[in-house]
Structure formats: C-alpha cells, structure tokens
Amino acid sequence: VGRLDAATAEREQLVGLLDRQLRSSEGDVTFGESLVPAHRTLGELYALQGQLAPAIEQTREAVAHARQLLAREGNNSLWLGYTARARLNLASFLLKANEKEEAFAELQSACKLAASLVARDREVSDWHALRRDCLAEEASFDVGTGAGGPALAAATQALDVARSVKSSDRFDDQYGIARAYRLLGDAHGLLGNRTAGGVAWNTALAGRPRAGAGGAF
C-alpha cells in the first residue's frame, strides 16, 4: 500500500508539472503528448485503490488530450494508440461504475481504433496487445450483462490474439492469456458449461504470472 501511495503521489506531481508546462508553452505538443499516458497511468493507480471517481476523471483528461493531439495530426499511429488505450481504460472504469451505456460507447471507439492499427501494421506487437485487451474488455462487458454467447465469442477471439502476442513484456503477454482464459471460463459458466468453464478457470489460475502484470484479472 505504501508503494502504491508513493507512486500515486509521484504521478500526481508529474501531471501537475506537465499541465503547468503545457499552459506556459501555449500548447506545445510535446507536453500534450506526455500528458496522455501521465493522466491515464494516474487513473490506473486510482483504480487500483478502488477510487473510481478520480480514476474516471483522470482518464477523461487523457482522452481529452489525445483528442487535441489527433486534431493536429489525425493519422499519427502513436497518438491513435494513445487514444485507443485511454478510451479502453475509460470503458473499463465506467463499466465498474455501472455506467454501461457510456462504457459501451467508449469500448466500441477503442476497439475500432485498435483494429485499424493492426490492419495498418501487423508487425507492431503493441497493436496486437491493444486488440487483445479490447476483445477481453468486450468479453468482460458481455459477462457483466449476462450475454453468454457474445462473451464466449469475444473471449475466444481474445485468447487467439493473446496467444499470438510476443511483446517485450512477457509478464503482460502471460497475463493477457490468463485473463482470456478466465473470461472464457466466465462465459462458459453463463452458458451452463460447468466442465468447460472449470477447465478454463483452472488454466487461467495456473498461467497467471506472479509479478509484473497490470490490469484487472
């Protein structure tokens, strides 16, 4: 808990500094670009502490800065990726806050961007990881609404993509596979497939990395 508090305080200071630098520079894109992941990460830290309201607020700020960047250069792959990741986080937090309609809209926007980035360049592992996470969030959304069939389809796709991701972060890669299996188990559970669900859940638990993974399992 102490480390999490310290990390949150450091990120709050960074966001404050970047905000001041952006204002004093009259909108220098360098600071705007840095603010997207800064706000997004701060939102993740709040979410880890169960503070959904500030998590959503910070992630909205990340999305807003990403939009400003894209207004300057709408075809920038890096900024499109930043936007997709921020929107995906926002969808996740809104779903936890039971704001399902807005969560679905943000999720659709994020996943559309992720799919377009993969289609643009299939050699970039980050885009495949983003697509994996979008599919997993779609499955999570469907599980949350009791839609077993769509959840099973999305979780199966998430697992297929997760198995193909080979990024520089092996913990994140392992976590992506484990999360997909967990969601697959949830979907089978909704459909009454207890045996298949149990196998998927056990595989998820066995494959979950012990350290280095982020996100909600």
Disulfide bonds with the S-S distance in Angstrom:
none
